[in-house]
């Protein structure tokens, strides 16, 4: 059954919501991984990766905005009942992201409170973040309101202040470690790509499809690239690879806690809400907000029980699952002009997706390094294959 979507999202709100999503502690962490490349090469990799990821982000969001269908409904256009598999995969990755974001925010806040007041309570910080995310969910998914707008403005201002503090100096070009340029591009591409299975949950409500998707893409890419660069600069300019000591070094102690809390809440609520939307595609009885609350609670419990500081492989796995999926969708929607939901399983689309998934892991297993990473080349192969196979069979 097709669900009617009310178009209430303005282009400005769309841009601000996704600009807020780009500011996250996880993006800072990934930015620090790129430091062995140095400032110029690292910055080039960040810009190139975000431009590539941004094109995909816009394409996925525009499909939902144009059709008025949420993310997993747009998947149903290409895969039919196969969309249930991707809905389940999306729920699982969003639970993982919720746990990562809460863990990271709580860990940094705890380190700061320990340094400031000798007060260590990781569990308390994690629970606090979980509660704030749930409260944010109740304020609505696609409208800012005065409180949300004030929060975003404060977060942007504090992040700008932090950037000035961090980048006020000369970069150190002798950072140890290895990071191939192609892997850095891949890591910069995958962060916007990780939002592909949920961006249409918001753009589908847009009053002006193109404008809202464009503002969302630009808003996210500008802030996400900025935060990546902040993580890169944090290592090169201050010599710190951990966020908490860097915040203390720049004098942003208490303010740093506020930044961590705000950025964690404004980003993670998108994950939790979209997990609820995807769950409703699996079973109509699963309502969005209650499911989102359940996902937040599960993410909080995982954050309390598991160390989730290393997630590079998690990011690459997300790319291998969802990149071939969106490649099939883009070929179907933009070239083959498919716009209707399918009731049956589309085995052709599923076969094309599996080919892309398999190709990605074969190349990765054999340590193949392509100039733009593996995600984009694999997507191009599946994009072209989808067009050729669909036309041949038709």
C-alpha positions as CSV (number, residue, x, y, z in Angstrom):
1,X,0.0,0.0,0.0
2,X,1.4,3.4,-1.0
3,X,1.5,6.0,1.8
4,X,0.6,9.6,1.0
5,X,3.2,12.0,2.0
6,X,2.4,15.6,3.0
7,X,4.7,18.1,1.4
8,X,5.5,20.5,4.3
9,X,9.3,20.8,4.1
10,X,10.7,24.1,2.9
11,X,13.9,24.4,1.0
12,X,15.5,26.4,3.8
13,X,14.5,23.9,6.5
14,X,15.8,21.1,4.3
15,X,19.2,22.8,4.0
16,X,19.5,23.6,7.7
17,X,18.4,20.0,8.8
18,X,21.1,18.4,6.7
19,X,23.7,21.1,7.5
20,X,23.2,20.1,11.2
21,X,23.6,16.4,10.3
22,X,27.0,17.1,8.8
23,X,28.4,18.3,12.1
24,X,29.3,15.2,14.1
25,X,32.0,13.8,16.2
26,X,32.3,10.7,13.9
27,X,33.2,13.0,11.0
28,X,35.9,14.6,13.0
29,X,37.3,11.1,13.9
30,X,37.3,10.0,10.2
31,X,39.0,13.2,9.3
32,X,41.8,12.4,11.7
33,X,42.4,9.1,9.9
34,X,43.4,11.0,6.7
35,X,46.2,13.0,8.5
36,X,49.1,10.8,7.1
37,X,48.4,12.4,3.7
38,X,49.3,15.9,5.0
39,X,47.2,19.0,4.7
40,X,47.0,19.6,0.9
41,X,46.6,16.0,-0.2
42,X,44.2,15.3,2.7
43,X,42.1,18.3,1.9
44,X,42.0,17.4,-1.8
45,X,40.8,13.9,-0.9
46,X,38.1,15.3,1.4
47,X,36.8,17.7,-1.3
48,X,36.9,15.1,-4.1
49,X,35.2,12.5,-2.0
50,X,32.5,14.8,-0.8
51,X,31.8,16.0,-4.4
52,X,31.4,12.4,-5.6
53,X,29.3,11.5,-2.6
54,X,27.3,14.7,-3.0
55,X,26.2,13.8,-6.5
56,X,24.9,10.5,-5.2
57,X,23.3,12.2,-2.2
58,X,21.5,14.6,-4.5
59,X,20.4,11.8,-6.9
60,X,19.0,9.6,-4.1
61,X,17.2,12.6,-2.4
62,X,15.8,13.8,-5.7
63,X,14.2,10.5,-6.5
64,X,12.2,10.7,-3.2
65,X,11.5,14.4,-3.6
66,X,10.2,14.0,-7.2
67,X,8.0,10.9,-6.5
68,X,6.9,11.9,-3.0
69,X,8.1,8.5,-1.7
70,X,10.2,7.8,1.3
71,X,13.7,6.1,0.9
72,X,12.6,2.5,1.1
73,X,9.6,3.1,-1.1
74,X,11.9,4.5,-3.8
75,X,13.9,1.2,-3.5
76,X,10.7,-0.6,-4.2
77,X,10.5,1.1,-7.6
78,X,13.6,-1.0,-8.7
79,X,13.6,-4.0,-6.4
80,X,9.9,-4.6,-5.6
81,X,9.7,-6.9,-2.6
82,X,13.5,-6.9,-2.5
83,X,13.2,-3.5,-0.8
84,X,12.4,-5.4,2.4
85,X,16.0,-6.7,2.5
86,X,17.4,-3.2,2.1
87,X,14.9,-1.9,4.8
88,X,16.3,-4.5,7.2
89,X,19.9,-3.7,6.3
90,X,19.1,0.0,6.7
91,X,17.6,-0.5,10.2
92,X,20.6,-2.5,11.2
93,X,23.1,0.1,10.0
94,X,21.1,2.9,11.6
95,X,21.1,1.0,14.9
96,X,24.9,0.8,14.5
97,X,25.2,4.5,13.7
98,X,23.0,5.4,16.7
99,X,25.3,3.4,19.0
100,X,28.4,4.9,17.4
101,X,27.2,8.4,17.8
102,X,26.0,8.0,21.4
103,X,29.2,6.2,22.4
104,X,31.5,8.9,20.7
105,X,29.5,11.8,22.2
106,X,29.5,10.2,25.7
107,X,33.1,9.3,25.6
108,X,34.3,12.8,24.7
109,X,31.9,14.5,27.1
110,X,33.1,12.1,29.9
111,X,36.8,12.9,29.1
112,X,36.1,16.6,29.3
113,X,34.1,16.4,32.6
114,X,36.9,14.2,34.1
115,X,39.5,16.8,33.2
116,X,37.4,19.7,34.3
117,X,35.8,18.5,37.5
118,X,37.3,15.0,38.2
119,X,33.8,13.7,37.4
120,X,33.7,10.4,35.4
121,X,30.3,9.0,34.4
122,X,30.3,7.6,30.9
123,X,27.0,5.8,31.5
124,X,25.3,9.0,32.6
125,X,26.5,10.9,29.5
126,X,25.3,8.1,27.3
127,X,21.9,8.0,28.9
128,X,21.6,11.8,28.8
129,X,22.3,11.7,25.0
130,X,19.7,9.0,24.5
131,X,17.1,10.9,26.4
132,X,17.8,14.1,24.5
133,X,17.6,12.3,21.1
134,X,14.2,10.9,22.1
135,X,13.0,14.4,23.1
136,X,14.2,15.7,19.8
137,X,12.2,13.0,18.0
138,X,9.0,14.3,19.6
139,X,9.6,17.8,18.1
140,X,9.1,16.5,14.5
141,X,11.3,15.2,11.8
142,X,11.1,17.9,9.1
143,X,10.3,21.2,10.8
144,X,12.9,23.2,12.7
145,X,10.9,25.4,15.0
146,X,12.6,28.1,17.2
147,X,14.3,25.8,19.6
148,X,15.8,23.6,16.9
149,X,16.9,26.7,14.9
150,X,18.5,28.2,18.0
151,X,20.3,24.9,18.7
152,X,21.7,24.8,15.1
153,X,22.9,28.4,15.2
154,X,24.6,27.8,18.5
155,X,26.2,24.6,17.1
156,X,27.5,26.4,14.0
157,X,28.9,29.3,16.0
158,X,30.7,27.0,18.4
159,X,32.1,24.9,15.6
160,X,33.4,27.9,13.8
161,X,35.1,29.1,17.0
162,X,36.7,25.7,17.4
163,X,37.9,25.7,13.8
164,X,39.6,29.1,14.2
165,X,41.3,27.8,17.4
166,X,42.5,24.6,15.7
167,X,43.6,26.0,12.4
168,X,45.5,28.9,13.7
169,X,49.0,27.7,13.0
170,X,51.3,25.8,10.5
171,X,50.5,22.2,9.7
172,X,53.0,19.5,10.6
173,X,53.9,17.4,7.6
174,X,55.6,14.6,9.5
175,X,52.6,12.5,10.6
176,X,53.4,8.8,10.9
177,X,51.2,6.1,9.5
178,X,49.9,5.2,6.0
179,X,46.8,6.3,4.1
180,X,46.5,5.7,0.4
181,X,45.0,8.7,-1.4
182,X,42.3,6.4,-2.9
183,X,41.3,5.1,0.5
184,X,41.0,8.7,1.8
185,X,38.7,9.6,-1.1
186,X,36.7,6.4,-0.3
187,X,36.3,7.4,3.3
188,X,35.2,10.9,2.3
189,X,32.7,9.5,-0.2
190,X,31.2,7.0,2.1
191,X,30.0,9.4,4.8
192,X,27.5,11.1,2.5
193,X,26.8,7.8,0.8
194,X,25.8,6.3,4.2
195,X,22.8,8.7,4.2
196,X,21.5,7.5,0.8
197,X,19.1,4.9,2.3
198,X,17.4,7.6,4.3
199,X,17.7,11.1,2.7
200,X,14.4,10.6,0.8
201,X,12.6,10.1,4.2
202,X,13.0,13.9,4.4
203,X,13.1,15.2,0.8
204,X,9.9,13.3,0.0
205,X,8.1,15.9,2.0
206,X,9.6,18.8,0.1
207,X,7.4,21.6,-1.2
208,X,9.9,22.2,-4.1
209,X,11.6,18.9,-4.9
210,X,14.7,20.2,-6.8
211,X,15.3,23.2,-4.5
212,X,14.9,21.2,-1.3
213,X,17.2,18.4,-2.5
214,X,19.8,20.9,-3.7
215,X,19.8,22.8,-0.4
216,X,20.0,19.5,1.6
217,X,22.9,18.4,-0.5
218,X,24.8,21.7,-0.3
219,X,24.1,22.1,3.4
220,X,25.3,18.6,4.2
221,X,28.4,18.6,2.0
222,X,29.6,22.0,3.2
223,X,29.4,21.1,6.9
224,X,30.5,17.5,6.6
225,X,33.6,18.6,4.5
226,X,34.3,21.3,7.0
227,X,34.2,18.8,9.9
228,X,36.4,16.3,8.1
229,X,38.9,19.1,7.5
230,X,38.6,20.0,11.2
231,X,39.6,16.5,12.1
232,X,42.4,16.5,9.6
233,X,43.6,19.9,11.0
234,X,43.3,18.7,14.6
235,X,46.1,16.2,14.0
236,X,48.3,18.3,11.8
237,X,47.9,21.7,13.6
238,X,47.7,20.6,17.2
239,X,49.3,17.2,17.2
240,X,46.2,15.6,18.8
241,X,44.5,12.5,17.5
242,X,41.8,12.5,20.2
243,X,39.0,15.0,20.3
244,X,38.8,15.6,24.1
245,X,42.5,16.6,24.6
246,X,42.3,18.9,21.6
247,X,39.2,20.7,23.0
248,X,41.1,21.2,26.3
249,X,44.2,22.4,24.4
250,X,42.1,25.1,22.5
251,X,40.4,26.2,25.7
252,X,37.0,24.8,24.7
253,X,36.3,22.7,27.8
254,X,32.8,23.3,28.9
255,X,31.9,24.6,25.5
256,X,33.3,21.4,24.0
257,X,30.7,19.4,26.0
258,X,27.9,21.5,24.6
259,X,29.2,21.1,21.1
260,X,29.4,17.3,21.5
261,X,25.9,17.1,22.9
262,X,24.3,19.3,20.3
263,X,26.0,17.6,17.4
264,X,25.2,14.1,18.6
265,X,21.5,14.9,19.1
266,X,21.0,16.8,15.8
267,X,22.7,14.0,13.8
268,X,21.5,10.9,15.6
269,X,17.8,11.8,15.6
270,X,17.9,11.5,11.8
271,X,19.3,8.0,12.1
272,X,16.7,6.9,14.7
273,X,13.7,8.5,12.8
274,X,14.7,6.9,9.5
275,X,15.1,3.5,11.2
276,X,11.5,3.9,12.1
277,X,10.5,4.7,8.5
278,X,12.4,1.7,7.2
279,X,10.9,-0.6,9.8
280,X,7.4,0.4,8.7
281,X,8.4,-0.8,5.2
282,X,9.1,-4.2,6.7
283,X,5.9,-4.3,8.7
284,X,3.2,-1.7,8.5
285,X,2.3,-2.2,12.2
286,X,5.7,-0.8,13.2
287,X,5.0,3.0,13.6
288,X,7.8,5.5,12.9
289,X,8.2,7.4,16.2
290,X,7.8,4.4,18.6
291,X,10.2,2.4,16.5
292,X,12.6,5.4,16.4
293,X,12.5,5.5,20.2
294,X,13.2,1.8,20.4
295,X,16.2,2.2,18.1
296,X,17.5,5.0,20.3
297,X,17.1,2.8,23.4
298,X,18.9,-0.1,21.7
299,X,21.6,2.2,20.4
300,X,22.1,3.6,24.0
301,X,22.4,0.0,25.4
302,X,24.9,-0.9,22.7
303,X,26.9,2.2,23.5
304,X,26.9,1.3,27.2
305,X,28.0,-2.3,26.6
306,X,30.3,-2.3,23.5
307,X,33.4,-0.2,22.6
308,X,32.6,1.2,19.1
309,X,35.5,3.5,18.6
310,X,36.8,1.8,15.4
311,X,34.3,1.7,12.6
312,X,36.3,2.1,9.3
313,X,35.2,-1.5,8.3
314,X,31.6,-0.6,9.2
315,X,31.7,2.4,6.8
316,X,33.2,0.3,4.0
317,X,30.6,-2.4,4.5
318,X,27.8,0.2,4.2
319,X,29.3,1.3,0.9
320,X,29.4,-2.2,-0.4
321,X,25.7,-2.7,0.4
322,X,24.1,0.6,-0.6
323,X,26.3,1.8,-3.4
324,X,25.2,-0.9,-5.9
325,X,21.6,-0.4,-4.7
326,X,21.5,3.3,-5.6
327,X,23.3,2.6,-8.9
328,X,20.4,0.4,-9.9
329,X,17.9,3.0,-8.8
330,X,19.7,5.8,-10.6
331,X,19.7,3.9,-13.9
332,X,16.1,2.9,-13.5
333,X,14.8,6.4,-12.5
334,X,17.0,8.8,-14.5
335,X,17.6,6.8,-17.7
336,X,14.9,4.1,-17.9
337,X,12.2,6.4,-16.4
338,X,10.8,3.8,-14.0
339,X,8.7,5.6,-11.4
340,X,6.0,3.1,-10.3
341,X,6.3,0.8,-7.2
342,X,6.6,-2.9,-8.0
343,X,4.5,-5.5,-6.2
344,X,6.7,-8.5,-7.0
345,X,10.3,-9.3,-6.4
346,X,12.5,-7.9,-9.2
347,X,15.1,-10.6,-9.5
348,X,17.0,-8.8,-12.3
349,X,17.6,-5.8,-10.0
350,X,18.6,-8.1,-7.1
351,X,21.1,-9.9,-9.4
352,X,22.6,-6.7,-10.5
353,X,22.9,-5.5,-6.9
354,X,24.5,-8.8,-5.8
355,X,27.0,-8.5,-8.7
356,X,28.0,-5.1,-7.5
357,X,28.3,-6.2,-3.9
358,X,30.4,-9.2,-4.9
359,X,32.6,-7.1,-7.2
360,X,33.3,-4.6,-4.4
361,X,34.4,-7.3,-2.0
362,X,36.5,-9.2,-4.6
363,X,38.4,-6.0,-5.4
364,X,38.7,-5.1,-1.7
365,X,39.9,-8.7,-0.8
366,X,42.6,-8.5,-3.5
367,X,43.7,-5.0,-2.2
368,X,43.0,-3.3,-5.5
369,X,43.5,0.5,-5.2
370,X,41.8,2.6,-7.9
371,X,42.3,6.4,-8.0
372,X,38.8,7.2,-6.7
373,X,38.5,4.2,-4.4
374,X,36.2,1.2,-5.1
375,X,32.7,2.6,-4.5
376,X,32.4,4.9,-7.5
377,X,33.9,2.5,-10.1
378,X,31.7,-0.3,-8.9
379,X,28.6,2.0,-9.1
380,X,29.5,3.0,-12.7
381,X,29.8,-0.7,-13.7
382,X,26.4,-1.5,-12.1
383,X,24.8,1.7,-13.5
384,X,25.8,0.8,-17.1
385,X,25.0,-2.9,-16.5
386,X,21.5,-2.0,-15.3
387,X,20.8,0.0,-18.5
388,X,22.1,-2.7,-20.8
389,X,20.4,-5.6,-19.1
390,X,17.0,-3.9,-18.7
391,X,17.0,-2.9,-22.4
392,X,18.1,-6.3,-23.6
393,X,15.4,-8.1,-21.5
394,X,12.7,-5.6,-22.5
